[in-house]
Amino acid sequence: MRKFTYVPVVLTVAAVMLTAACTSSQGTAATTTGSAGRAAETGNGAQPSQAGRLSVWKSRQLGPVVTDGAGFTLYRFDKDTAKPPASNCSGDCAAAWPPVLADGAKAGRGLDPGLLGSVKRADGTRQLTLAGWPLYRYAQDTAPRQTRGQGVGGTWFSAAPDGTKAKEQAQEAPSEPNDLPALSTVVDKERGTIVRDGKGRTLYRFTKDTAWPMKSNCLGACLEMWKPAGLVDKKNIKGIDPKLLSPYTRSDGSKQLSIDCWPLYWYTGDEKPGDANGHGVNGTWFTVRPNGKLAK
């Protein structure tokens, strides 16, 4: 019987190709299209939420804010219209901001019943309106009376009892850390050592991105909440191996910072330096360790 000897040349070549994939693909990965890329941009959506008996609570930061029957903050969207009422939040947007159903809604103490109404959505459901403005919950408010959606993307705001935007109350603005390196680490009491930028903002990775080849799948509406991290001077970093950092060229030609071939982002839902409200969002966004791994 003839004996065959296998030489592991293919594995060696594969290893070389894998090592080069991060840098060699930067010029083409950003423009890659196809079903995989499109699938990463879309979500399954979220179920609309029940309104129940609405009420008003006084936030120390925002003043009077409208909540649903479960105590969750309700929001309005600047890209909607009140005259006539119309919702412009659907698809991925509605996954992050579930519309509040009008069925069974009642005005509790502090609310004028005459301001409540409804608008028909494209899927045929009736969405609750306040003074003509469609109302939503925010998927990242995980407990009653949270206002993590306030100011997200510069277009989402908690609803005041008269249908206007709840306004920030006059108070001393939180100070940003002084003289931080352009990129550094900080010890988070829940997640351990994570990466932050020069403004003290927590940086994140998106699990729908890829490193081999390097490609960002945060596009369109995703970029309203998740902003690409800018490039940094490698001489002005602390606690991170500069060899792990490289630029990623996005489809619009802009440059984004990556760590270990993973694109980095900051989250508009983080209100002040040190916040990590984006950790775990939709099960796809996570803070980052200095070696580029997810801080799970």
Solvent accessible surface area in square Angstrom, and as a share of the most:
residue,aa,sasa,rsa
1,M,234,1.04
2,R,192,0.70
3,K,187,0.79
4,F,150,0.62
5,T,124,0.72
6,Y,195,0.74
7,V,104,0.60
8,P,87,0.55
9,V,88,0.51
10,V,116,0.67
11,L,127,0.63
12,T,85,0.49
13,V,77,0.44
14,A,50,0.39
15,A,57,0.44
16,V,98,0.56
17,M,130,0.58
18,L,100,0.50
19,T,105,0.61
20,A,47,0.36
21,A,21,0.16
22,C,9,0.05
23,T,87,0.51
24,S,85,0.55
25,S,14,0.09
26,Q,28,0.13
27,G,66,0.64
28,T,93,0.54
29,A,3,0.02
30,A,15,0.12
31,T,91,0.53
32,T,77,0.45
33,T,119,0.69
34,G,25,0.24
35,S,81,0.52
36,A,84,0.65
37,G,13,0.12
38,R,146,0.53
39,A,66,0.51
40,A,16,0.12
41,E,66,0.29
42,T,83,0.48
43,G,42,0.41
44,N,166,0.85
45,G,39,0.37
46,A,40,0.31
47,Q,157,0.70
48,P,41,0.26
49,S,17,0.11
50,Q,117,0.52
51,A,1,0.01
52,G,31,0.30
53,R,147,0.54
54,L,0,0.00
55,S,46,0.30
56,V,45,0.26
57,W,38,0.13
58,K,160,0.68
59,S,8,0.05
60,R,189,0.69
61,Q,67,0.30
62,L,5,0.03
63,G,1,0.01
64,P,64,0.40
65,V,0,0.00
66,V,0,0.00
67,T,3,0.02
68,D,2,0.01
69,G,48,0.46
70,A,60,0.46
71,G,18,0.18
72,F,30,0.13
73,T,1,0.01
74,L,0,0.00
75,Y,0,0.00
76,R,18,0.07
77,F,7,0.03
78,D,50,0.26
79,K,102,0.43
80,D,4,0.02
81,T,61,0.35
82,A,14,0.11
83,K,192,0.81
84,P,104,0.65
85,P,52,0.33
86,A,36,0.28
87,S,33,0.21
88,N,89,0.45
89,C,2,0.01
90,S,77,0.50
91,G,52,0.50
92,D,55,0.29
93,C,27,0.16
94,A,13,0.10
95,A,23,0.18
96,A,9,0.07
97,W,4,0.01
98,P,13,0.08
99,P,4,0.03
100,V,0,0.00
101,L,29,0.14
102,A,21,0.16
103,D,100,0.52
104,G,59,0.57
105,A,25,0.20
106,K,123,0.52
107,A,22,0.17
108,G,8,0.07
109,R,228,0.83
110,G,58,0.55
111,L,14,0.07
112,D,78,0.40
113,P,94,0.59
114,G,69,0.66
115,L,60,0.30
116,L,39,0.19
117,G,33,0.32
118,S,44,0.28
119,V,20,0.12
120,K,131,0.55
121,R,29,0.11
122,A,118,0.92
123,D,102,0.53
124,G,38,0.36
125,T,46,0.27
126,R,103,0.38
127,Q,0,0.00
128,L,4,0.02
129,T,3,0.02
130,L,0,0.00
131,A,38,0.30
132,G,15,0.15
133,W,50,0.18
134,P,0,0.00
135,L,1,0.00
136,Y,0,0.00
137,R,55,0.20
138,Y,5,0.02
139,A,42,0.32
140,Q,25,0.11
141,D,8,0.04
142,T,97,0.56
143,A,38,0.29
144,P,73,0.46
145,R,147,0.54
146,Q,44,0.20
147,T,22,0.13
148,R,70,0.26
149,G,0,0.00
150,Q,23,0.10
151,G,30,0.28
152,V,0,0.00
153,G,30,0.29
154,G,51,0.49
155,T,23,0.13
156,W,7,0.02
157,F,39,0.16
158,S,0,0.00
159,A,0,0.00
160,A,13,0.10
161,P,30,0.19
162,D,81,0.42
163,G,2,0.02
164,T,59,0.34
165,K,70,0.30
166,A,5,0.04
167,K,140,0.59
168,E,112,0.50
169,Q,77,0.34
170,A,111,0.86
171,Q,93,0.41
172,E,165,0.74
173,A,80,0.62
174,P,88,0.55
175,S,100,0.65
176,E,96,0.43
177,P,51,0.32
178,N,132,0.68
179,D,148,0.77
180,L,35,0.18
181,P,28,0.18
182,A,23,0.18
183,L,1,0.00
184,S,4,0.03
185,T,35,0.20
186,V,52,0.30
187,V,117,0.67
188,D,24,0.12
189,K,194,0.82
190,E,129,0.58
191,R,50,0.18
192,G,30,0.29
193,T,51,0.29
194,I,3,0.02
195,V,0,0.00
196,R,50,0.18
197,D,16,0.08
198,G,29,0.28
199,K,106,0.45
200,G,3,0.03
201,R,67,0.24
202,T,4,0.02
203,L,1,0.00
204,Y,0,0.00
205,R,18,0.07
206,F,12,0.05
207,T,52,0.30
208,K,75,0.32
209,D,5,0.03
210,T,54,0.31
211,A,3,0.02
212,W,116,0.41
213,P,64,0.40
214,M,0,0.00
215,K,22,0.09
216,S,4,0.03
217,N,10,0.05
218,C,0,0.00
219,L,53,0.26
220,G,55,0.53
221,A,50,0.39
222,C,31,0.18
223,L,51,0.25
224,E,63,0.28
225,M,30,0.13
226,W,5,0.02
227,K,67,0.28
228,P,43,0.27
229,A,5,0.04
230,G,47,0.45
231,L,87,0.43
232,V,37,0.21
233,D,84,0.44
234,K,97,0.41
235,K,193,0.82
236,N,72,0.37
237,I,28,0.14
238,K,141,0.60
239,G,55,0.52
240,I,12,0.06
241,D,70,0.36
242,P,56,0.36
243,K,182,0.77
244,L,50,0.25
245,L,4,0.02
246,S,21,0.13
247,P,59,0.37
248,Y,2,0.01
249,T,36,0.21
250,R,13,0.05
251,S,70,0.45
252,D,113,0.59
253,G,46,0.44
254,S,51,0.33
255,K,109,0.46
256,Q,0,0.00
257,L,6,0.03
258,S,0,0.00
259,I,0,0.00
260,D,46,0.24
261,C,11,0.07
262,W,52,0.18
263,P,0,0.00
264,L,0,0.00
265,Y,0,0.00
266,W,60,0.21
267,Y,5,0.02
268,T,30,0.18
269,G,2,0.02
270,D,23,0.12
271,E,94,0.42
272,K,106,0.45
273,P,37,0.24
274,G,53,0.51
275,D,22,0.11
276,A,13,0.10
277,N,36,0.18
278,G,0,0.00
279,H,46,0.21
280,G,32,0.31
281,V,5,0.03
282,N,94,0.48
283,G,52,0.50
284,T,21,0.12
285,W,6,0.02
286,F,21,0.09
287,T,0,0.00
288,V,0,0.00
289,R,69,0.25
290,P,34,0.21
291,N,75,0.39
292,G,1,0.01
293,K,116,0.49
294,L,38,0.19
295,A,1,0.01
296,K,157,0.66
